[in-house]
Amino acid sequence: MGRLHQLLRNFKEKKASYREYYSDEMPKIKRRNEELGAYLEIFEELVETQVTELESGKRAGRLAGLPLAIKDIISIQGQRLTAASKILENYRAPRSATVVERLDREGAVFVGRSNCDEFAMGSSNENSAYGPAKNPFDLSRSPGGSSGGSASAVAGELCVGALGTDTGGSIRLPAAFCGITGLKPTYGRVSRSGVIAFASSLDQVGPMADDALDCAEILQVISGADPRDSTAMKVPVEDFVKACEPSPLKDLKIGYSPDYLESESLPEAYKKELQEAKRSFEKLGAKFYPMTLEHLPYSIAAYYIIAPAEASSNLARYDGVRFGHRTKAFESLKEMIVQSRSEGFGDEVKRRIMIGSFALSSGYFDAYYSKAQFVRSLIQKEFLEAFKKVDLLFWPSSPRPPFPLGKEEKDPLSLYLADIFTIPVNLAGLPALSFPIGYDEDSLPIGAQLIGRAFAEAELLRSLAAYERERPFEKRPLACH
Amino acid sequence: MSLEEFSKSHEIVIGLEVHAQLTTDFKLMSPASNRFGKSPNSSVSSVCTGMPGALPVLNQKAIEMAVKTALALHCKIQSPNVFSRKHYFYPDLPKGYQISQYDLPYAKSGRVEFYLEGQKRSVGLQRIHMEEDAGKNLHFGDQGISLVDLNRSSVPLIEIVSEPELRSADEAGAYLRALRRVLRYLEVCDGNMEEGNFRCDANVSIRKQGETRLGTRVELKNINSFRNLERAIQNEALRQWDLLKQDKLVVQETRSWDANENLSRSMRSKEEAADYRYFPEPDLLPLSLSDDWIENRRKALPELPLDRMERFMKDFERSAYDAEVLTSSKQLADYFEEIALPLKDYSLASNFIQTTVLASLQDVEKGLEDFYPDAPALTELLQELKQGKLSLNMAKEVFEEMKTSRQPASKIISEKGLSQVNDDSILRSCVKTVIQNHPAQLEQFKAGKDKLFGFFMGQCQKELKGKGNPATLKALLEEELKQS
């Protein structure tokens, strides 16, 4: 059982009062955060207030008392919201994101805002303007990105669950690197209102936690249409928690790409654990079908046009006029805007704004943006075809182990390639989860992905819950104290 | 250098781009109120101030108003239509982009119809699209500060783009008035140019008569009244003609009209034009409108001004000019109709309204809202006039009294003792007395000084305290003078 449900049970059985639990936990959380940098800020006052409300019964609900980490790109009313950028260093959110309101209504406790890559752009968390979060299994390594702080906080036990956002793998890659479970919902499943936009047609908020059931509990609360977000769709929200109850996987058809599972570039341990995981699904009754999606190799190219194009637009509002960083000395309006942005944004953000602005500029739009959208539609179609034959797809989450910190900053391309297994899913708008399947020879976690049809989160969670019973993931000792 | 001289060899080609603010309760993408005019930044939400994470959500009411307008202008509704982002940096544009429609606007190929000098004209529309308005920058030069007011940010706009089919400043003015009339009939826009809720940019080029290709166009901005539209177009045509006469090229550019100086100034050339980097707005889904929904909106359209004008021409036997004046606002047309029908004297109703009622209204649109005499009250007064119980001058006097006292005509007539003397015997005896009392003038009249007829009329009315029926009096006076 994941720590989220364990704690829910403890509170329910009154094994610990909320007050006692937080008195014990907060010092540990603060201590570990010194090592991990998982939180950019721990909300001590807010936690105190919320615990008092829990004690008085004013704060209640299905998540009552659960300590959660909120990626610092998701608004919590009155709290600082930086997107791990200097440009928003002193910005406070005027109102909560819809997802935060929903968690709040169910009694969750917001421990802190978790570290991430600046504006969620990155795979290693090293693009945070406030320094990277660290991998709890090896402090010299990255927890992955961009939701690295959320993954680090869950794995390092600085919370029992977290919210991340996933634009090209930003929930799934850190989940894989940190040995936890992360779910990127179908585009349109969860409201984006109050979530700082990176690439609006790809961004999606999702849960990160120990296992399927813990993710299901959070997903249950945050899902559903929202009058403040036209892209959050009016699709029925199934009982995700119930979906995690034991059920056979007989009749389940799973597609896999031999190219991916047996790729030469994959480390040996990865190939071995992927085969083991595959066998466990087979034992449960699932049937595997080899399946090659031939347009997938183009997805990184398409993604690195579409995402920066949208980012260049979404980040235009950070101009130093109404909020955020404004340069000290300027002679003209133009200089004020240019200087404020030059000082406020980090290198990766600037790089993507430039790529995106270029791709959208007149004379290049058709060659880049339109072509990328065309590729995207081909990929969507290819997934649709695949899901006529199978129910789920089984892929690796990452082609490589967690990056050593401080080594790869200078080569953005090699980092972009780390998202090869996650990006196609965002382009197609599909739901996917990354879950831990074992460790490599350095005792670093290895993750695998299950990808489902649009709005098939229940099916994903059901399959993963069955797998977990068949092949539980043993958590090895952490490197933090 | 005059326009007449110009017109002998050249013609002006004009296309207009009109921005009309829709009078919705709420903004286009934001839940903030669209009824402001209050203190700066008081009517805003996190959406129209562009706060991080805030998302646009379309206002259904604005879409309905926009579609109604497009249907009234005979457009084809495009479904799905798509919102795009138009990027540029400016402090009054909080998101750094404006949400507008670009390559897939909601309405295409309509027309605006109107009468110009008695002739019916039809001017094609390229498209109408929806977009959000920007805020306003306020500059305090003397203090060296600029402030931003975002009350106007995300106010719904429709941009109505004509084909370059207008050929004179007068025609452009008539087109714009006709367009405004449609918007006002539909109650979707206040149509006030001075207040900026109805704005017009003009694309102007010139060419030799008979030439089919278009000349290089210049876009004129900051035109804030009908008068300025006409002046700016004429000025621009002559400016371009002057350049051509000097063998210089007209440069494609945007110019700003300065109404005080009566000239335009270059704002930016084509090369300096911003690259707006349009792309489809990912925060809004393509807007699909069902055929049924559109048809229901079409069926619900009120009678439109041009239809009404033509009906007035036919049913009330009015000239194009009269009918246009009477249908210049929905309220006025209703007023006329409510009076003319029971009165059954269309000319009388039309003339009295045009000369007397309109002269006493400051603003035809707002003026009739709380106006007295209302239609039944004025009908009563005009009945008296029609039956000869009052002279026109008396009726005007009563009308003025009704306006201020808000009392019905009958009450004022009896209080003032106003009633016309129609009795032949009274009038004849008055005429006789006047002639007898002025023998010298009679002599002169007989000697050929016809002008004195007026003198006798005046003397008679003086005797009758102005109540003599003028027509009868005139006939009797002519008769008696002849016999004297």
HADDOCK unambig.tbl for C-alpha pairs under 7 A between the chains (distance, minus, plus):
assign (segid A and resid 193 and name CA) (segid B and resid 53 and name CA) 5.70 0.50 0.50
assign (segid A and resid 193 and name CA) (segid B and resid 54 and name CA) 5.80 0.50 0.50
assign (segid A and resid 193 and name CA) (segid B and resid 55 and name CA) 6.00 0.50 0.50
assign (segid A and resid 194 and name CA) (segid B and resid 52 and name CA) 7.00 0.50 0.50
assign (segid A and resid 194 and name CA) (segid B and resid 53 and name CA) 3.98 0.50 0.50
assign (segid A and resid 194 and name CA) (segid B and resid 54 and name CA) 5.54 0.50 0.50
assign (segid A and resid 195 and name CA) (segid B and resid 53 and name CA) 4.50 0.50 0.50
assign (segid A and resid 196 and name CA) (segid B and resid 52 and name CA) 5.28 0.50 0.50
assign (segid A and resid 196 and name CA) (segid B and resid 53 and name CA) 4.25 0.50 0.50
assign (segid A and resid 197 and name CA) (segid B and resid 53 and name CA) 6.00 0.50 0.50
assign (segid A and resid 200 and name CA) (segid B and resid 282 and name CA) 5.83 0.50 0.50
assign (segid A and resid 200 and name CA) (segid B and resid 283 and name CA) 6.36 0.50 0.50
assign (segid A and resid 201 and name CA) (segid B and resid 282 and name CA) 5.41 0.50 0.50
assign (segid A and resid 228 and name CA) (segid B and resid 55 and name CA) 6.65 0.50 0.50
assign (segid A and resid 228 and name CA) (segid B and resid 57 and name CA) 6.43 0.50 0.50
assign (segid A and resid 229 and name CA) (segid B and resid 55 and name CA) 6.09 0.50 0.50
assign (segid A and resid 229 and name CA) (segid B and resid 57 and name CA) 6.51 0.50 0.50
assign (segid A and resid 230 and name CA) (segid B and resid 57 and name CA) 5.89 0.50 0.50
assign (segid A and resid 230 and name CA) (segid B and resid 283 and name CA) 6.92 0.50 0.50
assign (segid A and resid 230 and name CA) (segid B and resid 284 and name CA) 6.06 0.50 0.50
assign (segid A and resid 231 and name CA) (segid B and resid 283 and name CA) 6.48 0.50 0.50
assign (segid A and resid 231 and name CA) (segid B and resid 284 and name CA) 6.65 0.50 0.50
assign (segid A and resid 231 and name CA) (segid B and resid 285 and name CA) 6.72 0.50 0.50
assign (segid A and resid 316 and name CA) (segid B and resid 95 and name CA) 6.28 0.50 0.50
assign (segid A and resid 316 and name CA) (segid B and resid 96 and name CA) 4.78 0.50 0.50
assign (segid A and resid 317 and name CA) (segid B and resid 50 and name CA) 6.68 0.50 0.50
assign (segid A and resid 317 and name CA) (segid B and resid 94 and name CA) 6.06 0.50 0.50
assign (segid A and resid 317 and name CA) (segid B and resid 95 and name CA) 4.35 0.50 0.50
assign (segid A and resid 317 and name CA) (segid B and resid 96 and name CA) 5.01 0.50 0.50
assign (segid A and resid 321 and name CA) (segid B and resid 91 and name CA) 6.28 0.50 0.50
assign (segid A and resid 360 and name CA) (segid B and resid 277 and name CA) 5.08 0.50 0.50
assign (segid A and resid 361 and name CA) (segid B and resid 275 and name CA) 6.53 0.50 0.50
assign (segid A and resid 361 and name CA) (segid B and resid 277 and name CA) 5.02 0.50 0.50
assign (segid A and resid 362 and name CA) (segid B and resid 275 and name CA) 6.46 0.50 0.50
assign (segid A and resid 362 and name CA) (segid B and resid 277 and name CA) 6.43 0.50 0.50
